[in-house]
Amino acid sequence: MNSTISRTPSVETRKKLRKEVHFGCPVKGCGSPYLSWHHFDPPWNIDRHHNPNGMIALCLQHHREADQGAFTVQQLRDMKKQPYLKERGDFPKGRFNWRREQLLLLAGGNWYIGSEVILNVNGKNIIWLSKDKEGFEELNLDIYDSNGDILLSMRDNDWLIHAPFEDLECPPSANSLKLRVISHDMWIILRFSQLSKSELYDEVKRLSSRVYQDIREYIRRTWPQNNLTERIQDSMEFKEEQARKIFESVNEKIEDETITLCTIEGHLIWPLNISLDKAKTILPRQNILAGNFMVSCGVGVRIT
């Protein structure tokens, strides 16, 4: 037995295990996409291994049951061959139980608070917020494939995948989602986190600094290099005062000492090709939006 090996398998093993169960818990009637990694043949306490043939992806509830012997080895092997979602011909779906009166969003390097629509393209809302009957803000989005068909939709924090994809990663903490469709060059990451105000200030400062580094590098790679371009690059210098202004604006809107942050990154391909990087939004024709703070806007970014 190797007593030093981590219980968490490698990236490739985790990807293989979640794909094997069609990205949802394979136990009949479950299908939860929030997966953990169960060692059953042999069990972890017998041999600390990461052999995918003796492992299976399960939700936390059924992982705990499996640890107590709820499923036989043969039953688990049958689940690997015929998982619940495959048997039903369904795609994964889930929910984020993050509901706040004030949600801070970071989407493509731009900050939003109290804004109803985050991104609207050609008259279509792509990312927006709604409020439930108790006044809590919830996330909505529509992500399309290259043909304009819905690939991922979310309504009031409930999300559903509608079409084939290459990879979906949802940790058992149920605070994030990573969807990749390599064949369409499309991906999206959603992540909820809880930050203290000091942690938020550090994050704002770090991203504000990165904005200038990233834009300078982007201009160097994509713009014609001439005297004007060089002057633009030289003028891009991070000043901490810019980060402090963003932080103070958040501080005015959220009185609690902890802040719930929803981060959205991705590469969207329809209706337009849009890159939502952690530090910037890259639009068609090499237009860049970054480091903006939008408060109580009807629409944060509208592209027509």
Secondary structure by P-SEA (a helix, b strand, c coil): ccccccccccaaaaaaaaaaaccccccccccccbbbbbbcccccccccccccccbbbbcaaaaaaaaaccccaaaaaaaaaccccccccbbbbbbbcccccbbbbbcccbbbccccccccccccccccccccccbbbbbbbbbbcccccccbbbcccbbbbccccccccccccccbbbbbccccccbbbbbbbcccaaaaaaaaaaaaaaaaaaaaaaaaccccccaaaaaaaaaccccaaaaaaaaaaaaaaccccbbbbbbbbbcccccccccccccccccccccccccccccccccccccc
